[in-house]
Amino acid sequence: MLAGIAAYGLASHFSSVVLDEWLYDSAISLANRVHARGGSVTVDLPRGAREILEWDVVDRVFYDVTTANGEHIASNAWLPDPPPGSFPGRSYLYYAGTVQNVAVRLLAVNVSLPDQKNVLVKVAETRNKHNALARQMLRISVGLTLCIAAISAALAWYGIGSGIASMERAVRTAGAQQAETPLQPIAIDDDMPREMYPLVEEINRLIVDLAAAHRLNQRFTADAAHQLRTPLTTVRVQLDRARRERDPERHGKALDEAVGALTRMSHLLRQLLRPTTRTRRVVCPSIWARLRGRRLSGISTMPRRGASILAMRGLLSRQLSAAAPTCCVKPCPIL
């Protein structure tokens, strides 16, 4: 709507400029035919010149030549005078009025003759050409505006759609890669949109932390299995010995040794669980602090689309699930 109003204003302005120039040419041609002869003012306007002045296919042209005392020298219609005091420092004036109940555009030219007589030459023209030209320019302007808007919308749709499609392909590729080799950083290649680089780099740093935590869990499991193997073997041997022993003293001694082995194993379990508890308190909060406390730089510049964000969230959740034995896996709150 604003574009249409602006286009109509521009069309009306330029059509007025063009038609005012035509009106000025007619008025000056008529003013050049005004002469003072023998104390009287005459207008040399033959019939052919008058027909040329009045001829117009679309509009009607009116003229009126009057002296300072109001005497009409040449006229085909009565034309309204310009507002009083309209000629200080200039010899012509454009103004609006009505002639025979029709709106017209008028031009008054003040002509000074050699004998100090002033003559006012007025020419008027109806507004049909002006309105038709304004409407035509308006239609052309609105048509061009609509075409440009449609082309811009199509280009924007194509650009955003291709960007979103390339991002979705990159997410699917990264998901397939992580399904084959979990806890491996996502490869950044030329097919991936540049808007995703900050997000992928941040996720890769998170994957590195999760992989380190996973390796720590594997080492703890191996160490625990090695440390528990000997006490369990001792308990089994002593219980088997107590089951076969008939002597009450030896039977009790075997049971005491089994109880001692269980006590040592309990102490060993407490020693083994103390580091892993500390690790849970250190590793997991550090990872989640990066997720909660830090904004992933560049996410705000990415095109937003539900399918892509959900796919990236699923990819990150699978990475977190791979480290589940060490860290409590929670839904990622920032994706």
C-alpha positions as CSV (number, residue, x, y, z in Angstrom):
1,M,0.0,0.0,0.0
2,L,2.8,2.5,0.9
3,A,4.6,1.6,-2.3
4,G,1.3,2.3,-4.3
5,I,0.8,5.6,-2.6
6,A,4.4,6.6,-3.2
7,A,4.2,5.6,-6.8
8,Y,1.0,7.5,-7.3
9,G,2.5,10.6,-5.8
10,L,5.6,10.4,-8.0
11,A,3.4,9.8,-11.1
12,S,1.2,12.8,-10.3
13,H,4.2,15.0,-9.7
14,F,6.0,14.2,-12.9
15,S,2.9,14.4,-15.0
16,S,2.2,17.8,-13.5
17,V,5.7,18.9,-14.4
18,V,5.4,17.8,-18.0
19,L,1.9,19.3,-18.5
20,D,2.9,22.6,-16.9
21,E,5.7,22.9,-19.4
22,W,3.2,22.5,-22.2
23,L,0.9,25.0,-20.6
24,Y,3.9,27.4,-20.2
25,D,4.8,27.1,-23.9
26,S,1.1,27.9,-24.9
27,A,1.0,30.9,-22.6
28,I,4.4,32.3,-23.8
29,S,3.3,31.9,-27.4
30,L,0.1,33.8,-26.8
31,A,2.0,36.5,-24.8
32,N,4.4,37.1,-27.7
33,R,1.4,38.0,-29.9
34,V,0.3,40.9,-27.6
35,H,1.3,44.3,-29.0
36,A,0.7,48.0,-28.1
37,R,-0.3,50.0,-31.2
38,G,-1.5,53.6,-31.3
39,G,-2.2,53.6,-27.6
40,S,-4.3,50.4,-27.7
41,V,-3.4,46.8,-26.9
42,T,-4.1,44.2,-29.6
43,V,-3.5,40.4,-29.9
44,D,-2.3,39.2,-33.2
45,L,-4.1,35.9,-33.2
46,P,-5.2,34.7,-36.6
47,R,-7.8,32.0,-36.9
48,G,-5.2,29.3,-37.7
49,A,-3.1,30.2,-34.7
50,R,-6.2,30.2,-32.5
51,E,-7.2,26.8,-33.7
52,I,-3.7,25.5,-33.0
53,L,-3.9,27.0,-29.5
54,E,-7.3,25.5,-28.7
55,W,-6.8,22.1,-30.3
56,D,-6.4,19.1,-28.0
57,V,-7.7,15.6,-28.4
58,V,-8.1,14.9,-24.7
59,D,-8.4,18.2,-22.8
60,R,-10.0,21.6,-23.4
61,V,-7.7,24.7,-23.6
62,F,-9.0,28.1,-22.5
63,Y,-7.3,31.5,-22.7
64,D,-8.1,35.1,-21.6
65,V,-6.1,38.2,-22.3
66,T,-7.0,41.2,-20.1
67,T,-5.6,44.7,-19.4
68,A,-4.9,46.1,-16.0
69,N,-8.3,47.8,-15.9
70,G,-10.1,44.5,-16.7
71,E,-10.8,44.9,-20.4
72,H,-10.9,41.6,-22.2
73,I,-8.8,41.8,-25.4
74,A,-9.0,38.1,-26.5
75,S,-10.8,35.3,-24.8
76,N,-12.7,32.1,-25.4
77,A,-13.8,31.8,-21.7
78,W,-13.8,33.7,-18.5
79,L,-10.8,32.6,-16.4
80,P,-10.4,33.4,-12.7
81,D,-7.7,35.9,-11.8
82,P,-4.6,34.8,-9.7
83,P,-4.6,35.6,-6.0
84,P,-3.7,39.3,-5.3
85,G,0.0,40.1,-4.9
86,S,1.1,36.9,-6.8
87,F,3.8,38.5,-9.0
88,P,6.5,40.0,-6.8
89,G,9.8,39.2,-8.4
90,R,8.4,36.9,-11.1
91,S,6.3,37.2,-14.3
92,Y,4.2,34.1,-14.2
93,L,2.2,32.0,-11.7
94,Y,0.6,28.5,-11.7
95,Y,-2.6,28.1,-9.8
96,A,-5.8,26.0,-9.8
97,G,-9.3,27.0,-10.5
98,T,-12.6,26.0,-12.2
99,V,-13.9,27.0,-15.6
100,Q,-17.5,26.1,-16.5
101,N,-17.6,23.9,-13.4
102,V,-14.6,21.9,-14.5
103,A,-11.3,21.8,-12.6
104,V,-8.5,23.3,-14.6
105,R,-4.8,24.1,-14.2
106,L,-4.1,27.8,-14.9
107,L,-1.0,29.8,-15.8
108,A,-1.0,33.6,-15.6
109,V,1.8,35.6,-17.4
110,N,2.2,39.3,-16.6
111,V,3.3,41.1,-19.8
112,S,4.8,44.6,-19.6
113,L,4.4,46.7,-22.7
114,P,6.7,49.6,-23.8
115,D,4.1,52.3,-22.8
116,Q,4.0,51.0,-19.2
117,K,0.8,49.1,-19.8
118,N,0.5,45.7,-18.2
119,V,-1.4,42.9,-19.8
120,L,-2.4,39.6,-18.0
121,V,-2.3,36.5,-20.2
122,K,-4.1,33.6,-18.7
123,V,-4.2,30.1,-20.2
124,A,-6.0,27.1,-18.6
125,E,-6.3,23.4,-19.4
126,T,-8.5,20.7,-18.0
127,R,-6.8,17.8,-16.0
128,N,-7.8,14.8,-18.2
129,K,-4.3,14.2,-19.6
130,H,-2.8,14.7,-16.2
131,N,-5.1,12.2,-14.5
132,A,-4.7,9.7,-17.3
133,L,-0.9,10.0,-17.3
134,A,-0.8,9.7,-13.5
135,R,-2.9,6.5,-13.6
136,Q,-0.8,5.0,-16.4
137,M,2.4,5.7,-14.5
138,L,0.8,4.3,-11.4
139,R,-0.1,1.1,-13.1
140,I,3.5,0.7,-14.5
141,S,5.1,1.6,-11.1
142,V,2.9,-0.8,-9.2
143,G,3.4,-3.6,-11.8
144,L,7.2,-3.1,-11.6
145,T,7.1,-3.1,-7.8
146,L,5.1,-6.3,-7.7
147,C,7.4,-8.0,-10.2
148,I,10.5,-6.9,-8.2
149,A,8.8,-8.1,-4.9
150,A,7.9,-11.4,-6.5
151,I,11.4,-11.9,-7.8
152,S,12.9,-10.9,-4.5
153,A,10.6,-13.3,-2.6
154,A,11.5,-16.2,-5.0
155,L,15.2,-15.5,-4.6
156,A,14.9,-15.3,-0.8
157,W,12.8,-18.5,-0.8
158,Y,15.4,-20.3,-2.9
159,G,18.4,-19.0,-0.9
160,I,16.9,-19.9,2.5
161,G,15.6,-23.2,1.2
162,S,18.9,-24.2,-0.3
163,G,20.7,-23.2,2.9
164,I,18.3,-25.2,5.1
165,A,18.6,-28.2,2.8
166,S,22.4,-28.1,2.9
167,M,22.3,-27.9,6.7
168,E,19.9,-30.9,6.9
169,R,22.2,-32.9,4.6
170,A,25.2,-32.0,6.9
171,V,23.2,-33.1,10.0
172,R,22.2,-36.4,8.4
173,T,25.8,-37.0,7.3
174,A,27.1,-36.3,10.8
175,G,24.5,-38.6,12.3
176,A,25.5,-41.4,10.0
177,Q,29.1,-40.9,10.9
178,Q,28.4,-41.0,14.6
179,A,26.3,-44.1,14.3
180,E,29.3,-45.9,12.8
181,T,32.0,-44.4,15.0
182,P,30.6,-43.0,18.3
183,L,32.5,-40.2,20.2
184,Q,34.4,-39.1,17.1
185,P,34.5,-35.4,16.2
186,I,32.3,-34.3,13.3
187,A,34.3,-33.7,10.2
188,I,33.9,-30.1,8.8
189,D,34.1,-30.1,5.0
190,D,33.1,-27.7,2.2
191,D,29.6,-29.2,1.8
192,M,28.7,-28.0,5.3
193,P,27.2,-24.5,5.5
194,R,29.5,-22.0,7.1
195,E,26.8,-20.9,9.5
196,M,27.1,-24.3,11.2
197,Y,30.9,-24.1,11.8
198,P,30.7,-22.5,15.2
199,L,28.0,-25.0,16.4
200,V,29.9,-28.0,15.1
201,E,33.2,-26.8,16.6
202,E,31.5,-26.4,20.0
203,I,29.9,-29.9,19.7
204,N,33.3,-31.4,18.7
205,R,34.8,-29.9,21.9
206,L,32.0,-31.5,23.9
207,I,32.6,-34.8,22.2
208,V,36.3,-34.6,23.1
209,D,35.3,-34.1,26.8
210,L,32.9,-37.0,26.6
211,A,35.4,-39.3,25.0
212,A,37.9,-38.5,27.7
213,A,35.3,-39.3,30.4
214,H,34.5,-42.5,28.6
215,R,38.2,-43.5,28.5
216,L,38.4,-42.8,32.2
217,N,35.5,-45.0,32.9
218,Q,37.0,-47.8,30.8
219,R,40.3,-47.5,32.8
220,F,38.4,-47.6,36.1
221,T,36.5,-50.7,35.0
222,A,39.7,-52.5,34.1
223,D,41.4,-51.4,37.3
224,A,38.4,-52.5,39.4
225,A,38.3,-55.9,37.7
226,H,42.0,-56.4,38.3
227,Q,41.9,-55.3,42.0
228,L,38.8,-57.4,42.8
229,R,40.0,-60.6,41.2
230,T,42.5,-61.5,43.9
231,P,40.1,-61.0,47.0
232,L,37.3,-62.9,45.3
233,T,39.6,-65.8,44.6
234,T,40.8,-65.8,48.2
235,V,37.2,-65.8,49.5
236,R,36.3,-68.6,47.2
237,V,39.3,-70.7,48.2
238,Q,38.7,-70.1,52.0
239,L,35.0,-70.9,51.8
240,D,35.8,-74.1,49.8
241,R,38.4,-75.0,52.4
242,A,35.9,-74.4,55.3
243,R,33.3,-76.6,53.6
244,R,35.7,-79.5,53.4
245,E,37.4,-79.0,56.8
246,R,36.2,-81.4,59.5
247,D,38.4,-79.9,62.3
248,P,36.4,-77.2,64.1
249,E,39.5,-75.1,64.7
250,R,40.6,-75.2,61.1
251,H,37.1,-74.7,59.9
252,G,36.8,-71.5,62.0
253,K,40.2,-70.3,60.9
254,A,39.2,-70.7,57.2
255,L,36.0,-68.7,57.9
256,D,38.0,-66.0,59.6
257,E,40.3,-65.8,56.7
258,A,37.3,-65.6,54.3
259,V,35.8,-62.8,56.5
260,G,39.2,-61.0,56.4
261,A,39.3,-61.3,52.6
262,L,35.8,-59.8,52.4
263,T,36.8,-57.0,54.7
264,R,39.9,-56.2,52.6
265,M,37.7,-56.3,49.5
266,S,35.2,-53.9,51.1
267,H,38.0,-51.5,51.9
268,L,39.3,-51.8,48.4
269,L,35.8,-51.1,47.0
270,R,35.6,-48.0,49.1
271,Q,39.0,-46.9,47.7
272,L,38.0,-47.6,44.2
273,L,34.7,-45.8,44.4
274,R,36.1,-42.7,46.0
275,P,38.0,-41.5,42.9
276,T,35.1,-42.3,40.6
277,T,32.7,-40.3,42.8
278,R,35.1,-37.4,42.7
279,T,35.4,-37.8,38.9
280,R,31.6,-37.7,38.6
281,R,31.6,-34.5,40.6
282,V,34.3,-32.9,38.5
283,V,33.9,-34.2,34.9
284,C,30.1,-34.1,34.6
285,P,29.6,-30.6,36.0
286,S,32.4,-29.3,33.8
287,I,30.7,-30.7,30.7
288,W,27.3,-29.4,31.6
289,A,28.7,-26.1,32.7
290,R,29.9,-25.6,29.1
291,L,26.5,-26.5,27.8
292,R,24.5,-24.3,30.3
293,G,26.9,-21.4,30.9
294,R,28.3,-20.8,27.4
295,R,26.4,-19.6,24.4
296,L,27.3,-21.5,21.3
297,S,28.7,-18.7,19.2
298,G,27.1,-18.5,15.8
299,I,23.8,-20.3,16.7
300,S,21.9,-17.1,16.5
301,T,23.0,-16.5,12.9
302,M,21.9,-19.9,11.7
303,P,18.6,-20.3,9.8
304,R,16.0,-21.7,12.3
305,R,14.1,-24.7,11.3
306,G,12.5,-27.4,13.5
307,A,13.8,-30.5,11.6
308,S,17.4,-29.3,11.6
309,I,17.5,-28.4,15.3
310,L,15.8,-31.6,16.3
311,A,18.2,-33.6,14.2
312,M,21.2,-31.9,15.8
313,R,19.7,-32.4,19.2
314,G,19.3,-36.1,18.5
315,L,22.9,-36.3,17.3
316,L,24.2,-34.6,20.5
317,S,22.0,-36.9,22.7
318,R,23.5,-40.0,21.0
319,Q,27.0,-38.6,21.9
320,L,26.0,-38.1,25.5
321,S,24.5,-41.6,25.6
322,A,27.8,-43.1,24.5
323,A,29.4,-41.8,27.7
324,A,26.5,-42.9,30.0
325,P,28.6,-45.2,32.2
326,T,30.6,-42.2,33.4
327,C,28.2,-39.3,33.3
328,C,24.6,-39.0,34.0
329,V,23.1,-38.3,30.6
330,K,20.6,-35.4,30.6
331,P,18.6,-33.9,27.7
332,C,20.6,-31.1,26.2
333,P,18.9,-27.9,27.4
334,I,20.3,-25.5,24.8
335,L,19.4,-27.2,21.5
